[in-house]
Amino acid sequence: MDYSQFLIMHEELSLLAVIAILFVADLIMCPDKKSGRGTFNTCLPVVLLAAHTLLNLLPCSEAAETSAFGGMYQYTPMMTLMKSILNVGTIIVFLMAHKWLSREENLVKQGEFYLLTLFTLFGMYLMISSGHFLMFFIGLELASVPMTALVAFDKCRFESAEAGAKFILLALFSSALLLYGVSLIYGATGTLYFSEIGALLSGNSVLSIFGLVLFISGTPLDGRHL
């Protein structure tokens, strides 16, 4: 295996570095009930995510289109732009959540909130760069599982716990529906690469059309409005 292919995923590796730094910072600086307010706040994740965004935007105009892992992972400058838009949206979420996270009952959970949100962002990265249904599904699940924890983040509230349980049940049902649609598409075309499916799909293939309908209907049901 050529491990240099991982270097093509420089945006994902950079985001993982941000997640690792925040994880260590949370261990060191996170406040607890005994010591009171700690030093871990919104400033660090916002600065790191902003630096990550600027760092990956710089080579955007010069980078050429490329792929890795047999075409399962795709890279184009437009994908970098899309990921940067998601980064800006995540920074806005962090800034808006600052006041809520500053409450006494949420101080100890600041790190978890930032890490779960960034793992959701990482899953969206994989979805954007996917050139294969398997990579797309992995990114979809990686984005939705942390999102389930975020839905049930305020575990002391009945509404939050109920919403988390409903989200999990709906995600399980829609994932099964989505995978069934993908299996029908594979049965009709013999491939799961996006670039090949369009050329192989036949307008008279009821199996492939039904698979596409199940896939499209299963994605929004999963609660992943991206």
N, C-alpha and C positions, 0 to 999 in steps of 0.2 A: 504494500500500500504506500502511495506517495503522500507523505504527511505534509508536504508543501501545499497541498490543496487547501489545507486549513487557513493558509495565509490569505486566500481569496475571500474568506469570511472575516475580513478585518473588522467590519462593523459589529458583527456578533461577538468577536473576541474582545473588542473594546468595551462593549456593553457588559460582558461577563467580568471584565476587570473592574468596572464601576460597581457591579454587584458585590464582588469580592471585597473591595475597599469598604463599602458600606456595611458589609457583614462584620468585618473586623472592627470597624468604628462603633458599631452597635454593641459589640461585646465589651468594648473599653469604656465608651462614653454614655451608654444608655442609662437613664435615671431609674431608680427603683424606689419602692415605698419607704425604705429605711433612710436612704440618703437624700430623698427629696428631688428637686429639680436637677437634672443633669445638663450637660453641655451639648448633647446630641439634638439638633434641631433641623429646620428645613434648609438652612444655608448650605450645608455640606452636600446633600443630594442634588440640589439645584445647580450648584457650581460644578460638580462632577459631570452631571448630565449635559450641561451647557458646553463644557470643555469637550466632552465626547462628541457632541453634535458638530461643533466647529472643526474638530480634528478630522472628522470623516467627510465634511463638506469641502475641505481644501483640495483633495485630489479628484473631486467629482468630475470636473471638466476635462481632465487629462486621461482618466481611466477608460480603458476599452471594455467592450462587452466580453464577458468570459463566463465559464461555468466550471463546476467541480463535481466530483463524485458521480461521474458518468452522466452529467446533465441534470442531476436531481436538484442541485443548487445553481441558481442563475444569478449573475450580477450585471447590472447596467447602471449608468449614471442616474437614470430616472428613478430606479429603485432606491438609490441613496437619497434622492430628493423626497421621496415618499416617506422613508424612514425618518428623515429630518423633521418632516411635518408632524409625525407621531411623537418625536422627541419634544418638540415645542408644546404639543398638547399635554404631554406628561408633565412638563415643567409647570404649566398653568395649573394642572391638577394639584401638584405639590404645593404651590403657592396658595391656592384656594383652601387646601386642607390644613394649612398651618395653624389657623386659629382653633380649629376643632382638635387637632393633635396636641395643642398646648393645654388642653383641659387636664386637670389632675388625674382623672381616671384613665386618660389615654396616653400619659407620658411614657409609661413603660412599654407601650405598643407602637411607638413611633418607627422603630427599625423594621418591625414586621410589615407595617404599611408600605414603606418605601421598597422593601425587597419584593413583596408580592406584586406591587405595581410594575416594577422593573422586569420581573419574570414574565408577566403578561405582555409587556412590551417586547421581550425577547421572542416570545412565541409569535407575535405579529411580524417580527423581522423575518422569521423562517417562512411564514405564509407568503410574504411579499416576494421573497427570493426563490420560492419553490418552483421547480420545473417538473415535478412529479407528484402524483396524488399522495404517495406515502409521506413525502416531506411536508406537503400541505396539511395532512392529517396530524402529523407530529406537532407542527406549529400550532394548529387549531387546539389541540389538547393542552399544549403547554401554555397557551393563552387563557384557556377556560378554567383549568384547575385552580390557579392562583386567584382567578376572578371569583370562583366559588367561595374561597376563604375571605375575599374582600366583601362579598355580599353578606356573609355571616360574621363580619369583623366585630361588630358591637354585640358580643354574645350575651350581655346582660339584658338586652332588649328582646322581647318575645318576637317582635316583627322581624328583626334581623335573623334570628335563628330559623324562623319559619321560611323566610325568603331563601336562606342558604339550602335548606332541605328541598324546597321546590326546585331550585336551580339545579341541584344534583340530579334529581329524578328526571327533569326535562332534558338535561344534557345526556343522560344515559339513553333515553329513548331516541333522541335525535342523532346521537352518534351511531347507534345501531342502524337507523334509517339511512344515514349518510354512507356507512360502510357497505350496506347492501346495494345502494346505488352505484358505488365505486366497483363492486364486484360484477355487477351487470355490465358496466362500461368495459371492464377488462374482458369479460366473456365475449363481448361483441367486437372488440378491437384487438385484443391480445397484447395491449400495452397500457401503461399508466402514465406515460410522458405526455404532457400537455401539447407539445409541438407535433406529436404523431397522431394524437387522437382526432384532431380536427380533420386530418387528411384521410383517416380511415373510417370515420363515421359515415354511414350511408343513410340517406333520407328514408329509405324503406326498411331500415332496421328498427323494428318495434322494441327489441331488447335494449338497444343503445339509447333510444329516446326515453324509454321508461327509466333507465338508470340515471340519465341526466336529470329527469324530473325529480327522482328521489334524492339525488345529491343536492340539487338546488333548494328543494323544500326542507331538507334536513339541516342545512347550514344555518339559516336564520332561527330555526326552532331551538338550536343549541344555546340560545341566549348570547351569541357572540356577534353583536352588531358592530362590525369593524368598518 
